[in-house]
Amino acid sequence: MLQLNTLRQDPQAVKQRLAVRNFADTGLVDKILTLDDERKKLQLEFDTNQGKVNSTSKEIGALMGKGQKEEAERKKEEVATLKAGLAPTTEKLAAIENQLHDELVKLPNLPAAAVPIGKTAADNVVLREGGIKPVLAKDAVPHWDLIKKYDLIDFETGAKITGSGFPLYKGQGARLQRALIQYFLDFNTAAGYTEYLPPFMVNEASAYGTGQLPDKEGQMYYMPADNFYLIPTSEVPVTNIYRDEILKESDLPIRMTAYSPCFRREAGSFGKDVRGLNRVHQFEKVEVVQIVHPAKSYEVHEEMVSHVEKLLQTLGLPYRILNLCGGDMGFTSALTYDFEVYSAAQERWLEVSSVSNFESYQTNRMKIRFKDDKGKMQLAHSLNGSSLALPRIVACLLENNQFDGGIKLPVALHAYFGKERIS
């Protein structure tokens, strides 16, 4: 959530940044500022009358001490009248504060200066590419055929158990999932991240804190009996570990990593782009999250991008890094770099990671603050990245490494998988 001070300082600059996102309702900024003006007037009215109540109450004690009971009684009646007048002001103030909050959460985060102007994924900017695209044999097939050939995943039984988009991993497919998860976690903890295993359901406050509510409510699985949400990523519970906490400056940076299954309704997804593992409703992912000093967040963002890049390099997959344009960014992000790996059999790029800097947008919602060395309270900055999402990594590992005798696995996975190949 944006801070009111940000809007107050330069409303026109805020509107210009929102325009980079193609956010149409820039008049919402003016509406919020008007509501805030009304809130300030009501607050002044309340404070003035409360001040009168306090000063008059003091007079009553002094009058009683002097034996002026009749005058004291008149002052008591005056205080009673003043207090009665506070009630409607309090109600109006609470109502306008709620309205102000409801309007403020409709504003997305302001894109950083480095965010390219554009409306769709076609306008994203490729920053760099790495790895070598493999040249496959003429009889090479996409991963959904390889999955059947080596009996790795049973989509049909998964659909019987739950529904379409809930794959059932088996045999070598299940082993590969476990190997990748453990390898990713070990890679992250070796880089200084502390491992967590969080709850896979969160309450409304946690979903609101990271920005899933109210923006992505329709994309989450909801359990109304308990008012819980299945997590779309471990970013949600992990970042909320520090909700409503006041940290010390020396605590920063806080570096966390977590594995979790992820649940996404993916409403409206259909067609060839969702075939096989390209898009599913339940999948596994390892996440990295950092809570950092505001002055360091963009430096840390580059550090996290480098970390994910090195991880991809160990898997030997061709990749590219994109700077997402304003129209393709997530609601809460100030800057997002996407990682895509090349699917040789499908001849297309598949997204496997997003590394985002949210600045203070999430921490303002969650009230994650710290005291600097001068004792001043500040909002921390939060960042997160996929390290990595498994389905499309698996798809590309299968497709890009297929040969007559099976599927070769990268050296980094041999000890974790227990074999050098799937056969």
C-alpha positions in Angstrom: 0.0 0.0 0.0 1.3 3.4 -0.9 2.0 5.9 1.9 -0.2 9.0 2.0 2.9 11.1 2.3 4.1 9.9 -1.1 0.8 11.1 -2.6 0.9 14.4 -0.7 4.5 15.3 -1.7 3.9 15.2 -5.5 0.5 14.0 -6.7 1.4 14.8 -10.3 4.5 12.7 -10.2 2.5 9.8 -8.7 0.0 10.0 -11.6 2.8 10.0 -14.1 4.3 6.8 -12.5 0.9 5.2 -12.5 0.5 6.0 -16.2 3.6 3.9 -16.8 1.5 1.0 -15.5 -1.3 2.0 -17.8 -3.4 2.5 -14.6 -6.4 4.4 -15.9 -8.1 5.7 -12.8 -5.5 8.3 -11.9 -8.4 10.4 -10.5 -8.3 8.1 -7.6 -5.2 10.0 -6.3 -7.3 13.2 -6.1 -10.1 11.4 -4.4 -7.8 10.0 -1.8 -6.3 13.4 -1.1 -9.7 14.9 -0.8 -10.7 12.2 1.7 -7.5 12.8 3.6 -8.3 16.5 3.8 -11.7 15.7 5.3 -10.1 13.3 7.7 -7.7 16.0 8.8 -10.6 18.5 9.4 -12.5 15.9 11.5 -9.3 15.0 13.4 -8.7 18.7 14.2 -12.3 19.1 15.3 -12.0 16.1 17.6 -8.7 17.2 19.0 -9.9 20.7 19.7 -13.0 19.5 21.5 -11.1 16.8 23.4 -8.7 19.5 24.4 -11.6 21.5 25.8 -12.8 18.5 27.7 -9.4 18.0 29.2 -8.9 21.6 30.2 -12.4 22.0 31.6 -12.0 18.8 33.6 -8.9 20.2 35.2 -10.8 23.4 36.1 -13.4 21.2 37.9 -10.8 19.8 40.3 -9.4 23.3 41.0 -12.9 24.7 41.7 -13.8 21.8 44.0 -10.5 22.4 45.9 -11.6 26.0 46.4 -15.0 25.0 47.6 -16.8 26.5 44.6 -19.1 23.6 44.1 -21.8 25.4 42.2 -19.3 26.6 39.6 -17.8 23.1 39.5 -21.2 21.6 38.7 -21.7 24.0 35.8 -18.3 22.9 34.5 -19.4 19.3 34.8 -22.4 19.9 32.7 -20.2 21.7 30.1 -17.9 18.7 30.0 -20.9 16.3 29.5 -22.1 18.4 26.6 -18.6 18.4 25.0 -18.2 14.7 25.4 -21.6 14.1 23.9 -20.4 16.1 20.9 -17.3 14.0 20.5 -19.3 10.8 19.7 -20.7 11.8 16.2 -17.3 13.2 15.3 -15.6 9.9 16.3 -18.1 8.0 14.2 -17.5 10.2 11.2 -13.8 10.0 11.6 -13.8 6.2 11.8 -16.1 6.0 8.7 -13.8 8.3 6.6 -10.7 6.5 7.8 -12.2 3.2 6.6 -13.2 4.8 3.3 -9.7 6.3 2.9 -8.1 2.9 3.5 -10.5 1.1 1.0 -9.6 3.6 -1.7 -5.8 3.6 -1.0 -5.5 -0.2 -1.4 -6.9 0.2 -4.9 -3.7 1.9 -6.0 -0.9 -0.4 -7.3 2.7 0.2 -6.4 4.6 2.9 -8.3 6.9 1.5 -10.9 10.6 2.3 -10.5 12.4 4.6 -12.9 14.0 1.6 -14.6 10.6 0.1 -15.6 10.1 0.2 -19.4 7.0 1.8 -20.8 4.7 -0.7 -22.4 1.3 -2.4 -22.2 1.9 -6.2 -22.8 4.5 -8.9 -22.5 5.6 -8.0 -26.0 7.0 -4.7 -24.6 9.2 -6.4 -22.0 12.9 -5.7 -22.5 15.4 -8.5 -22.7 18.4 -7.6 -20.5 20.6 -10.6 -21.3 20.7 -14.3 -22.4 22.8 -17.2 -21.1 23.4 -20.8 -22.0 23.2 -22.5 -25.3 20.0 -23.6 -27.0 20.3 -27.3 -27.8 19.8 -28.7 -31.2 17.4 -31.6 -30.9 17.1 -34.7 -33.1 14.3 -34.7 -35.6 12.3 -37.2 -33.6 12.5 -35.1 -30.4 9.1 -34.7 -28.7 7.6 -32.2 -26.1 7.7 -33.0 -22.4 4.1 -34.3 -22.2 5.1 -37.2 -24.6 8.3 -37.8 -22.6 6.3 -37.9 -19.4 4.2 -40.7 -20.8 7.2 -42.6 -22.3 9.0 -42.7 -19.0 5.8 -42.9 -16.8 6.8 -39.8 -14.8 3.4 -38.1 -14.2 -0.2 -39.3 -14.3 -2.4 -36.4 -15.3 -5.5 -38.5 -15.8 -5.4 -40.0 -12.3 -4.6 -36.6 -10.8 -7.7 -35.3 -12.5 -9.7 -38.2 -11.1 -8.5 -37.6 -7.6 -8.9 -33.8 -7.7 -9.4 -32.2 -11.1 -7.6 -31.0 -14.2 -4.3 -29.3 -13.4 -3.5 -31.4 -10.4 -0.7 -33.7 -11.6 0.1 -37.0 -9.8 3.9 -37.5 -9.8 5.2 -41.1 -9.6 8.4 -43.1 -9.7 11.2 -41.2 -11.3 9.0 -38.2 -11.7 8.4 -38.0 -8.0 12.1 -38.6 -7.3 13.0 -35.7 -9.7 10.7 -33.4 -7.9 12.2 -34.3 -4.5 15.8 -33.9 -5.9 15.1 -30.5 -7.4 13.5 -29.2 -4.2 16.4 -30.4 -2.0 19.0 -29.0 -4.4 17.3 -25.6 -4.6 17.0 -25.4 -0.8 20.7 -26.4 -0.4 21.8 -23.9 -3.0 19.9 -21.1 -1.2 21.0 -22.0 2.3 24.6 -22.1 1.1 24.2 -18.5 0.0 23.1 -17.4 3.5 19.3 -17.9 3.4 17.6 -19.4 6.5 15.3 -22.3 5.6 11.6 -22.2 6.7 8.8 -24.7 6.2 5.7 -22.4 6.5 2.0 -23.2 6.7 0.4 -23.8 3.4 -2.8 -21.9 4.3 -2.9 -18.3 5.5 -5.5 -16.1 7.0 -7.0 -13.0 5.5 -4.6 -10.6 7.2 -1.6 -12.5 5.7 -3.1 -12.6 2.2 -3.8 -8.8 2.5 -0.3 -8.1 3.8 1.5 -9.3 0.6 -1.1 -7.9 -1.7 -3.0 -11.0 -2.8 -6.1 -9.3 -1.3 -7.9 -7.6 -2.7 -6.1 -7.7 -6.1 -5.9 -11.5 -6.7 -8.8 -12.8 -4.7 -10.2 -14.7 -7.7 -6.9 -16.5 -8.3 -6.7 -18.2 -4.8 -8.5 -21.2 -3.5 -10.6 -20.1 -0.5 -12.0 -22.1 2.4 -15.0 -20.1 3.7 -15.6 -22.3 6.8 -12.3 -21.1 8.3 -11.6 -18.0 6.2 -8.3 -19.4 5.1 -6.6 -19.3 1.7 -4.3 -21.9 0.1 -1.1 -20.1 -0.6 -0.2 -19.1 -4.2 3.5 -19.0 -3.2 5.5 -19.3 0.1 6.2 -15.6 -0.3 2.9 -15.0 1.5 3.5 -16.9 4.8 7.2 -16.2 4.9 7.0 -12.4 4.5 4.2 -12.4 7.1 6.6 -13.8 9.7 7.6 -10.2 10.4 4.1 -8.6 10.2 3.6 -6.1 13.0 7.2 -6.4 14.1 9.6 -3.6 15.0 13.1 -4.7 14.0 16.5 -3.4 14.8 18.6 -1.9 12.0 21.2 -4.5 12.9 18.7 -7.3 12.1 18.7 -6.4 8.4 19.0 -7.9 6.0 16.8 -10.9 6.8 17.2 -13.6 4.2 14.7 -16.5 4.1 14.0 -19.4 1.8 11.2 -21.9 1.8 9.7 -24.8 -0.2 6.0 -25.1 -0.6 3.3 -26.5 -2.9 1.6 -23.6 -4.6 -2.1 -23.4 -5.4 -3.5 -21.1 -8.2 -6.9 -21.3 -9.8 -5.5 -19.9 -13.1 -9.0 -18.8 -14.1 -9.4 -18.2 -17.8 -6.3 -20.3 -18.8 -6.8 -22.6 -21.8 -5.3 -23.7 -25.1 -1.9 -25.1 -26.1 0.0 -22.8 -23.7 -1.4 -24.8 -20.7 -0.6 -28.3 -22.0 1.4 -30.7 -19.8 3.4 -28.8 -17.1 3.1 -25.4 -18.8 0.3 -24.3 -16.5 -1.1 -26.3 -13.6 -3.2 -25.5 -10.5 -0.9 -27.2 -8.0 2.9 -27.1 -8.3 6.1 -27.0 -6.2 8.3 -24.0 -5.8 11.3 -22.8 -3.7 11.2 -19.1 -2.9 13.8 -16.6 -1.6 12.6 -13.6 0.4 14.5 -10.7 1.9 13.6 -7.9 4.3 16.1 -5.1 3.9 17.1 -1.5 4.6 15.4 0.9 2.1 18.8 2.2 1.0 19.9 -1.3 0.0 16.9 -2.8 -1.7 18.0 -2.2 -5.3 21.4 -3.5 -4.6 19.8 -6.6 -3.0 17.5 -6.9 -6.0 20.5 -7.3 -8.3 22.1 -9.7 -5.9 19.0 -11.9 -5.9 18.8 -11.8 -9.7 22.5 -12.9 -9.8 21.7 -15.7 -7.3 18.8 -17.1 -9.5 21.0 -16.8 -12.6 23.8 -18.8 -11.1 21.2 -21.5 -10.1 19.9 -21.7 -13.6 23.5 -21.9 -14.9 24.2 -25.0 -12.8 21.2 -26.7 -14.5 22.7 -26.0 -17.9 19.4 -24.5 -19.2 19.4 -21.7 -21.8 17.8 -18.7 -20.2 17.0 -15.0 -20.6 16.3 -12.2 -18.2 13.5 -9.7 -18.9 12.8 -6.3 -17.4 9.0 -6.3 -17.2 7.2 -3.2 -18.7 4.7 -1.2 -16.7 1.7 -3.0 -18.2 3.0 -6.5 -17.4 4.1 -6.0 -13.8 2.4 -7.4 -10.8 0.2 -5.1 -8.7 2.5 -4.8 -5.8 5.9 -4.7 -7.5 8.1 -1.6 -8.1 10.5 -3.5 -10.4 10.4 -7.1 -11.7 12.9 -9.2 -13.6 11.5 -12.4 -15.1 13.6 -15.4 -15.9 12.6 -17.6 -18.9 14.1 -20.9 -20.0 14.1 -22.1 -23.6 11.9 -25.1 -24.3 13.7 -26.7 -27.3 10.9 -29.1 -28.2 8.2 -26.5 -28.0 10.5 -23.8 -29.5 9.3 -21.2 -27.0 10.4 -19.4 -23.8 8.8 -20.4 -20.5 8.8 -18.3 -17.4 10.4 -20.0 -14.3 11.1 -17.1 -12.0 10.2 -13.6 -11.1 12.5 -11.5 -8.9 10.7 -8.4 -7.6 11.4 -5.4 -5.4 8.3 -4.2 -3.6 10.0 -1.3 -1.8 7.7 -0.4 1.1 4.4 -1.4 -0.5 4.1 -4.7 1.3 5.8 -3.6 4.5 3.5 -0.7 4.9 0.5 -3.1 4.8 2.2 -5.4 7.2 3.8 -2.7 9.4 7.3 -4.2 9.2 9.4 -1.5 10.6 12.8 -0.9 12.1 14.6 1.7 14.2 17.6 3.2 12.6 20.7 4.2 14.5 19.1 7.6 15.4 16.1 5.9 16.9 13.8 6.9 14.0 11.2 4.4 12.9 11.3 3.4 9.2 9.5 1.0 7.0 11.7 -1.8 5.7 11.7 -2.9 2.1 10.7 -6.4 0.9 11.9 -8.5 -2.0 11.2 -12.0 -3.3 12.1 -14.3 -6.1 11.3 -17.8 -7.3 14.3 -20.1 -6.8 12.9 -21.9 -8.7 9.3 -22.9 -9.8 9.5 -26.6 -10.7 7.0 -27.4 -13.5 8.6 -25.6 -16.4 12.1 -26.3 -15.1 11.1 -30.0 -15.3 9.6 -29.5 -18.8 12.8 -28.0 -20.1 15.1 -30.5 -18.4 13.1 -33.3 -20.1 12.9 -31.7 -23.5 16.4 -30.2 -23.8 18.2 -33.3 -22.5 16.4 -36.1 -24.3 18.4 -38.6 -26.3 17.9 -42.2 -27.6 18.7 -43.8 -24.2 16.7 -41.5 -22.0 17.1 -38.1 -20.5 20.4 -36.8 -19.2 20.3 -34.9 -16.0 22.7 -32.0 -15.1 25.7 -33.0 -13.0 24.4 -30.8 -10.1 21.4 -33.2 -9.7 23.2 -36.5 -9.9 23.8 -36.9 -6.2 20.3 -35.7 -5.4 18.5 -37.9 -7.9 20.8 -40.9 -7.4 21.4 -41.5 -11.1 22.7 -39.6 -14.1 19.7 -40.1 -16.3 16.1 -40.9 -16.5 15.6 -44.1 -18.4 
